[in-house]
């Protein structure tokens, strides 16, 4: 089971980036896939999530209205498009996935966001740097 993030980079404030999270070794069927970020000196925090069982999408308030999470089933990849980027969006972005076969998808996302430290499988992350 492996997750690989990509798509980060250096962008000016107001610009856009699309991050990718590709899974290998498993399919995203009946999974909650979530994006997190961690800025220097700060705790890892949830950003957005998608649940494949019902297609629901979740956004934290600080990205709501300027981010879109989507999935390409054929490529087994989840994307996070971020627009109108701000300097405070600078962080390493990670994705994580948890199965929803034994738990309600919404509860799974809530648990992932509340307790990222309990997630055992992370990708290497991708750096997003927004210059002001």
C-alpha positions as CSV (number, residue, x, y, z in Angstrom):
1,X,0.0,0.0,0.0
2,X,1.6,3.2,-1.1
3,X,0.5,6.8,-1.7
4,X,2.5,9.2,-3.8
5,X,1.8,12.9,-3.8
6,X,3.0,15.3,-6.5
7,X,2.2,18.6,-8.0
8,X,3.6,21.0,-5.5
9,X,5.8,23.9,-6.3
10,X,6.5,27.6,-6.0
11,X,3.6,29.9,-6.9
12,X,2.8,33.5,-6.4
13,X,-0.1,34.6,-4.2
14,X,-3.3,34.4,-6.1
15,X,-2.0,31.6,-8.3
16,X,-3.2,28.0,-8.6
17,X,-1.8,24.5,-8.2
18,X,-3.3,21.0,-8.6
19,X,-1.9,18.3,-6.3
20,X,-2.1,14.6,-7.1
21,X,-2.3,11.6,-4.8
22,X,-1.8,8.3,-6.6
23,X,-2.3,4.9,-4.9
24,X,-0.5,1.7,-5.7
25,X,-1.2,-1.7,-4.3
26,X,-4.9,-1.0,-3.7
27,X,-7.9,0.7,-5.2
28,X,-9.7,3.7,-3.8
29,X,-13.0,1.8,-3.7
30,X,-14.8,2.3,-0.4
31,X,-12.1,4.6,1.0
32,X,-11.9,8.1,2.5
33,X,-9.0,9.9,0.9
34,X,-7.9,13.1,2.7
35,X,-5.4,15.9,2.1
36,X,-3.5,17.3,5.0
37,X,-0.8,19.9,5.3
38,X,1.9,20.8,7.8
39,X,3.6,24.1,8.0
40,X,6.9,24.5,9.8
41,X,6.4,24.5,13.6
42,X,2.7,23.6,13.2
43,X,0.7,20.5,13.6
44,X,-0.5,18.5,10.6
45,X,-4.1,19.6,9.8
46,X,-6.8,18.3,7.5
47,X,-7.6,20.3,4.3
48,X,-10.1,18.3,2.2
49,X,-11.4,14.8,1.8
50,X,-13.4,12.7,-0.6
51,X,-15.3,9.5,0.1
52,X,-15.7,7.1,-2.8
53,X,-18.6,5.1,-1.4
54,X,-21.0,8.1,-1.7
55,X,-18.9,10.8,-3.6
56,X,-19.1,13.2,-0.7
57,X,-16.5,16.0,-0.5
58,X,-15.3,17.8,2.6
59,X,-13.4,21.1,2.9
60,X,-12.0,22.9,5.8
61,X,-13.2,26.5,6.1
62,X,-9.8,28.0,5.2
63,X,-9.9,26.4,1.7
64,X,-13.7,26.3,1.1
65,X,-14.6,28.2,-2.0
66,X,-11.1,28.1,-3.5
67,X,-10.3,24.4,-3.6
68,X,-11.8,21.4,-5.4
69,X,-11.1,17.8,-4.6
70,X,-11.8,15.2,-7.3
71,X,-11.0,11.6,-8.2
72,X,-10.0,9.8,-11.4
73,X,-11.0,6.2,-10.9
74,X,-9.1,5.0,-14.0
75,X,-5.8,6.5,-12.7
76,X,-6.6,5.7,-9.1
77,X,-5.7,9.3,-8.3
78,X,-7.2,12.0,-6.2
79,X,-6.6,15.6,-7.1
80,X,-6.7,18.8,-5.0
81,X,-7.0,21.9,-7.1
82,X,-6.2,25.0,-5.1
83,X,-6.9,28.5,-6.4
84,X,-6.3,32.0,-5.1
85,X,-3.4,30.6,-3.0
86,X,-2.2,32.6,0.0
87,X,1.1,32.8,1.8
88,X,-0.5,30.9,4.7
89,X,-1.1,28.0,2.4
90,X,2.6,27.3,2.4
91,X,3.2,23.8,3.8
92,X,4.0,20.3,2.9
93,X,0.9,18.6,1.7
94,X,0.2,14.9,2.3
95,X,-2.6,12.5,1.4
96,X,-3.8,9.6,3.5
97,X,-6.5,7.0,2.9
98,X,-8.7,5.0,5.3
99,X,-11.1,2.3,4.4
100,X,-14.8,3.0,5.0
101,X,-16.0,-0.6,4.7
102,X,-16.6,-0.9,8.4
103,X,-17.5,2.7,9.3
104,X,-19.7,5.5,8.0
105,X,-17.7,7.5,5.5
106,X,-18.5,10.8,7.2
107,X,-17.4,9.5,10.6
108,X,-14.2,8.2,9.0
109,X,-13.3,11.6,7.6
110,X,-14.1,13.3,10.9
111,X,-11.8,10.8,12.7
112,X,-9.0,11.4,10.2
113,X,-9.2,15.1,10.6
114,X,-9.4,15.0,14.4
115,X,-6.6,12.5,14.9
116,X,-4.1,12.6,12.0
117,X,-1.6,11.1,14.4
118,X,-3.5,7.9,14.3
119,X,-3.1,7.5,10.6
120,X,-0.3,5.0,9.9
121,X,0.3,5.3,6.2
122,X,1.5,8.6,4.7
123,X,3.1,9.5,1.4
124,X,6.3,11.5,1.3
125,X,4.4,14.8,0.8
126,X,4.8,17.6,-1.7
127,X,5.9,21.1,-0.9
128,X,3.7,24.0,-1.7
129,X,5.3,27.5,-1.4
130,X,3.3,30.6,-2.0
131,X,5.2,33.8,-2.3
132,X,3.6,37.1,-1.5
